Amino acid sequence: MATHQSRIRILSIFGTRPEAIKMAPLVKALAAEPGIESLICVTGQHQSMLEQVLALFDLKTDFTLNVMTPHQTLNSLTAALYGAIDPVLEQTRPDRVLVHGDTTSAMVASMASFHRRIPVGHVEAGLRTGDIYSPWPEEMNRRCIDLSADLLFAPTAQSRDNLLDERLQGRCLVTGNTVIDALQMTARRIEQDAQLRQALDQQFPFLKTGRKLLLVTGHRRENFGDGFLDICKALRHLAQRPDIQIVYPVHLNPSVLGPVTEQLGDLLNVHLIKPLDYLAFVRLMQHAHVILTDSGGVQEEAPSLGKPVLVMRDVTERPEAVAAGTVRLVGTSPASIIAGVDALFDDKALWRRASQAANPYGDGKASQRIVDTLMGRPVDEFLVGQSQFLQGWAHPTLSAPRQLLAS
Ligand SMILES: CC(=O)N[C@H]1[C@@H](OP(=O)(O)OP(=O)(O)OC[C@H]2O[C@@H](n3ccc(=O)[nH]c3=O)[C@H](O)[C@@H]2O)O[C@H](CO)[C@@H](O)[C@@H]1O
């Protein structure tokens, strides 16, 4: 492999909040490695949410591309990304490009690198639902990236098996998911700093003691339209429970923000708030009794915090936590969401079982495994038995000062 001043030049390209969270610990590990020159290019696919993550992990970008325009189609975004990423490849001539997951930014970065014969490493390789329209367009993006990459960093044995079944050319390694590295770094920071904990809790003055928190996130394209109306119907019904309080950080996409505000804006114990920065969101997950979500990352994080998760999708590319019993798929039908939440709120034994499984997604060492692979060092792959259950970081009761809690 060509080197620059005998160091390997690695260009990491990403564009959205979840990619930034999952790439942050890896980029930090790359920067700490003397044999690597690490460069960062952000595409700006979710610029405002991305900046919070970059600041939190103290990351400086080398290139910021502003590719987003109002009412952009996926095709015009794709074209803009090719046009913006190629000059960065020309200028930096990296020895390797790293991309993460399944966004359009990651797909274009991998194909643009492939066209220039620059090797690509795919972090979080091998996730599959088996349906190219769900999630859309992410499932197709994942497949394109895995085809073009020569290093496939699979988070779990299941994702490695998906890759092996497809007989891809790239070399495959089970690393665990870097999101667990990010979560552990963040949870440790919260745990070690009482002042920070207090400041974070002050962001939730509306939380009441004596009511259990149902934390909701939902933003997937497949759920736009009727899906969101059904989700809102279920939440309206659940809000009638006297023991519940619902907090929903609402994604800024108008297809989500519009219906959710219209359907739920008038309910006293449903708190619609802006998307939170990662520190605050981790703190809110710690307070949650149950998490209801259509997010990928939240499904992976919650088991480490001992939180049962109900997933508002019919399929998931993350079957490991379903098998472990922490995650249950409930789709978007109101009846099924309501039944899932009611069961976890009413049945203590069920809640205990769902909150105590070991996290199958990682042990906090994924980034180091990836760096060691890039440096040609031997690596012990991730086994589920190595995962660490962060029971000590779960906070079942609220610790916000009483005067801050709404009566
Ligand atoms: C179903 C699916 O295709 N998901 C993809 C999507 O992520 P995913 O569905 O996880 O995207 P989300 O926007 O839900 O982001 C989740 C992340 O954001 C954090 N969070 C959430 C709410 C909030 O207010 N503040 C906050 O910081 C969560 O803790 C989590 O770490 O893009 C990722 C990055 O390529 C891929 O890995 C996932 O496969």
PDBQT file of the ligand as one rigid body, heavy atoms in Angstrom, charges set to zero:
ROOT
HETATM    1  C1  LIG A 501     -32.736   1.553  10.184  1.00  0.00    +0.000 C 
HETATM    2  C2  LIG A 501     -31.555   2.119   9.500  1.00  0.00    +0.000 C 
HETATM    3  O1  LIG A 501     -31.371   1.944   8.335  1.00  0.00    +0.000 OA
HETATM    4  N1  LIG A 501     -30.758   2.896  10.237  1.00  0.00    +0.000 N 
HETATM    5  C3  LIG A 501     -29.503   3.460   9.741  1.00  0.00    +0.000 C 
HETATM    6  C4  LIG A 501     -29.393   4.906  10.175  1.00  0.00    +0.000 C 
HETATM    7  O2  LIG A 501     -29.370   5.037  11.586  1.00  0.00    +0.000 OA
HETATM    8  P1  LIG A 501     -30.436   5.269  12.745  1.00  0.00    +0.000 P 
HETATM    9  O3  LIG A 501     -31.768   4.746  12.377  1.00  0.00    +0.000 OA
HETATM   10  O4  LIG A 501     -29.767   4.707  13.937  1.00  0.00    +0.000 OA
HETATM   11  O5  LIG A 501     -30.505   6.835  12.890  1.00  0.00    +0.000 OA
HETATM   12  P2  LIG A 501     -31.058   7.782  14.024  1.00  0.00    +0.000 P 
HETATM   13  O6  LIG A 501     -31.260   9.100  13.374  1.00  0.00    +0.000 OA
HETATM   14  O7  LIG A 501     -32.166   7.116  14.773  1.00  0.00    +0.000 OA
HETATM   15  O8  LIG A 501     -29.842   8.011  15.004  1.00  0.00    +0.000 OA
HETATM   16  C5  LIG A 501     -29.610   7.201  16.075  1.00  0.00    +0.000 C 
HETATM   17  C6  LIG A 501     -28.495   7.779  16.901  1.00  0.00    +0.000 C 
HETATM   18  O9  LIG A 501     -28.798   9.112  17.270  1.00  0.00    +0.000 OA
HETATM   19  C7  LIG A 501     -28.856   9.235  18.677  1.00  0.00    +0.000 C 
HETATM   20  N2  LIG A 501     -29.904  10.237  18.975  1.00  0.00    +0.000 N 
HETATM   21  C8  LIG A 501     -31.225   9.968  18.759  1.00  0.00    +0.000 A 
HETATM   22  C9  LIG A 501     -32.195  10.930  19.025  1.00  0.00    +0.000 A 
HETATM   23  C10 LIG A 501     -31.790  12.191  19.518  1.00  0.00    +0.000 A 
HETATM   24  O10 LIG A 501     -32.602  13.102  19.790  1.00  0.00    +0.000 OA
HETATM   25  N3  LIG A 501     -30.455  12.424  19.694  1.00  0.00    +0.000 N 
HETATM   26  C11 LIG A 501     -29.500  11.490  19.440  1.00  0.00    +0.000 A 
HETATM   27  O11 LIG A 501     -28.306  11.732  19.629  1.00  0.00    +0.000 OA
HETATM   28  C12 LIG A 501     -29.098   7.847  19.195  1.00  0.00    +0.000 C 
HETATM   29  O12 LIG A 501     -28.593   7.639  20.485  1.00  0.00    +0.000 OA
HETATM   30  C13 LIG A 501     -28.367   6.979  18.166  1.00  0.00    +0.000 C 
HETATM   31  O13 LIG A 501     -26.996   6.838  18.454  1.00  0.00    +0.000 OA
HETATM   32  O14 LIG A 501     -28.120   5.378   9.733  1.00  0.00    +0.000 OA
HETATM   33  C14 LIG A 501     -27.021   4.726  10.352  1.00  0.00    +0.000 C 
HETATM   34  C15 LIG A 501     -25.731   5.382   9.920  1.00  0.00    +0.000 C 
HETATM   35  O15 LIG A 501     -25.344   4.998   8.688  1.00  0.00    +0.000 OA
HETATM   36  C16 LIG A 501     -27.029   3.250  10.055  1.00  0.00    +0.000 C 
HETATM   37  O16 LIG A 501     -26.059   2.657  10.902  1.00  0.00    +0.000 OA
HETATM   38  C17 LIG A 501     -28.384   2.644  10.351  1.00  0.00    +0.000 C 
HETATM   39  O17 LIG A 501     -28.429   1.313   9.863  1.00  0.00    +0.000 OA
ENDROOT
TORSDOF 0
